Amino acid sequence: MQKTFSFPRIFLLGFGFFGVSIIWSTYNAFVPIFLNQRFGLSAGLVGFFMVLDNIAGLLIQPPVGAWSDRMRTKLGRRLPFIALGAPLSALAFGFIPLAQVLPLFVASTMSLILSMAFWRTPVIALMPDITPSKYRSQANGIINFMGGLGAVVSYFVGSKLFAMNEAYPFWLGSVLVVVACLMVLIFIKEPRDYEEKPREEMPGLIQSVRGLFQEKEKSALRLLTAIFLWFVSYNAIEAFFTLYGIHHLGLSPSESAFQLTFLSLFFLFISLPSGFLGARFGRKRTIMSGLVLLALSIFALFILKPETLTILLTTIPVVGKLRLIGVILMVAGTAWALININSLPMIVDMTEDAHIGTYTGLYYFASTLAAISGPIVFGQLIVNTQNNYNLMMLVSPIFIILAILLMGGIHKGEAKVD
C-alpha cells in the first residue's frame, strides 16, 4: 500500500492525541486537589502519587509498542489497542471525582493509569504508519497542535466546570476521549504492507533494545540518550517553575504559574511551522537550533536579576500582564517546539516501518524516565543549596549542552526517500 500525506487525515488522527491530552491535563490539574483537600495527603505523598502514571508508562508503553508491531488482526495492529483502551480510560476517568474514600479513589486512578498506558503508544505510532517519511515532521506538528488544543480546552473550560461541579471536567474528558477515539477508529485505515513480514520473524522489545547496543552505528542510542537529557532539563524546570517564581522572583503563586502560559501558547503556535522547518532544513539541524535557543533562554533566567525579569512590559487583552520573563518563556516555547516536533519522526526513521511501535515506545521510555528522574535530581539540588531555586537555571543548560554534543554524532533519522 502506497502511503500518501493528507492534512485532513492527520488532523483526524490528531484527535487521538487530543483525547490523551484532555485526560492528562485534567488529571494533573485537579487530582492533586482531591488528594490534598479531600483525603488530607501531604505534599510529599501527593508528589509521589502524581509520578505513578510516569512509572506505569515507563514499564508498560515500550512493551505495548513492541506488541503492537507484532499484532495481526482484521482491524489492524494499532487500532485494537485504541478500541479497548480508550473506553476503559473514559470509564475509569469518570469515576475519579465520585470516589469519596481513598481506596476507591486509588482503584479508579490506577485503572486510568494502566488503561492509558495501554493505548498511548499505539495511537502515536499510527502517525508514522500512515505518513510517508518525508512528511513525518509536518504530521507530528499537527499531532502536537491537536494535543496542545486538548490542553487548552482542559485548562480553560475545565477550570470553569470545576467551579460549578468537581465532577464536570472529568465527565467532559470522558466524553471527549470517546468521541475523539471513535473518529480515529472510523476514519483512519491502517496500511497493511507490514503484513509482508511474518509475525514470527518480528523481533520483540528485548531483541530490539539489544540491537541498539550491538549496532556499530550508534545514532539511535545517541538520540534516545539526548532525548532523556533534554527532557530532564525541561521537566525539572516545569515542575519547580512556580516555586522559582514565588521564592526567587517574588511573584504570587497564581502569577508565577501564569507565566508558563506564554511558553505553552508559543509551543502551540510554533508546532505546525516547526514541522515544516524540520522538513526544509533537516530534523537534526532544527533540533540543534532549538536546543541552543532553549539553553540560552534558560541561562538568561539565571543571569538576569529578579527585578529585571519581572519588569511589566504591557498588558495583553484577555491574556493578562506580560513581563520580561514572559518574553523569554515565549522563546523557550518556540525552542521546545523545534525540538519536540522533530524528535519523534527522527527516531522512527532510524528503523524499518515494521518496528515503528517499538521505537515509539523507546522514545516514551526515554522521555518518561526523564519525567521521573528530572524533578527528583533537581529537587535534591534545591534542598542541598538551601532552597536556591535560581541555581537550576544554571544546571539545566548543562544537560542541554550534553544533548547537543550527542546530537553532533548522529548521522541517521532524516526523512527517507520513498
Secondary structure, DSSP 8 states (H G I E B T S, - for coil): ------HHHHHHHHHHHHHHHHHHHHHHHHHHHIIIIIS---HHHHHHHHTHHHHHHHHHHHHHHHHHHH---SS-SSHHHHHHHHHHHHHHHHHGGG--SHHHHHHHHHHHHHHHHHHHHHHHHHHHHHS-GGGHHHHHHHHHHHHHHHHHIIIIIHHHHHHH-TTHHHHHHHHHHHHHHHHHHHH-----GGGGS-GGGS--HHHHHHHHHH-SS-HHHHHHHHHHHHHHHHHHHHHHHHHHIIIII---HHHHHHTHHHHHHHHHHHHHHHHHHHHHH-HHHHHHHHHHHHHHHHHHHHHS-HHHHT-EEEEETTTEEEEHHHHHHHHHHHHHHHHHHHHHHHHHTTS-GGGHHHHHHHHHHHHHHHHHHHHHHHHHHHHHTTS-GGGHHHHHHHHHHHHHHHHHT----S----
